[in-house]
């Protein structure tokens, strides 16, 4: 089974970037679909982003507090 890409999601039509405010998981953690991975700030709100699959977190991006383009891969989940 292929690894699952975790991207910075687009949550409104005019959103171009977002900021990862805080990671709720660490490299090597096991997560299940729906677990909270990180908090994301937009120009309008702070929201929680959930795991799109179940497995082990790898290649976690260390980019908290910086603007990130929508669609950027910020982690992978190995099933």
C-alpha positions in Angstrom: 0.0 0.0 0.0 1.3 3.5 -0.9 2.2 6.2 1.6 -0.5 8.9 2.1 0.5 12.5 1.4 -0.5 15.1 4.0 -0.9 18.5 2.4 -1.7 22.0 3.6 -5.4 22.2 2.7 -7.3 25.0 1.0 -10.2 25.9 3.2 -11.7 28.8 1.4 -11.8 30.0 -2.2 -9.3 32.9 -2.0 -6.8 31.1 0.3 -3.3 30.9 -1.1 -1.2 30.2 2.0 -1.6 29.1 5.6 0.5 28.8 8.7 1.1 25.7 10.7 0.6 27.0 14.2 1.4 23.8 16.1 2.0 20.1 15.3 -0.1 17.7 17.5 2.0 14.7 16.4 5.7 13.9 16.1 7.9 11.9 13.6 7.2 8.2 14.1 3.9 8.6 15.9 1.1 6.2 14.9 -2.1 8.0 13.8 -5.6 6.9 12.7 -7.9 8.5 10.2 -9.4 11.6 11.8 -6.7 12.2 14.4 -5.7 15.8 14.7 -2.3 16.3 13.0 -1.8 20.1 13.2 -3.4 23.4 13.8 -3.5 25.7 10.8 -4.0 29.5 10.9 -5.5 31.3 7.9 -6.3 35.0 7.5 -9.8 34.3 9.0 -9.5 31.5 11.6 -7.5 28.7 13.3 -8.5 25.2 12.5 -7.4 21.6 13.1 -6.3 19.4 10.2 -7.1 15.7 10.5 -5.1 12.7 9.3 -6.4 11.4 5.9 -5.4 7.9 6.7 -3.9 5.5 9.3 -0.2 4.7 9.7 3.1 6.2 11.0 4.0 9.8 10.5 7.2 10.4 8.5 9.0 13.4 6.8 7.2 15.8 9.1 7.9 19.4 7.9 9.5 21.6 10.5 7.8 24.8 9.3 5.7 26.1 12.2 5.0 29.8 12.2 5.9 30.3 8.5 3.6 30.9 5.6 3.2 27.7 3.5 1.6 27.5 0.0 -1.7 25.6 -0.2 -1.1 22.1 -1.5 2.4 21.8 -0.1 3.3 18.4 1.3 3.8 18.8 5.0 4.1 15.1 6.1 3.6 11.5 4.9 1.7 8.6 6.6 3.2 5.2 6.0 0.4 2.6 6.2 
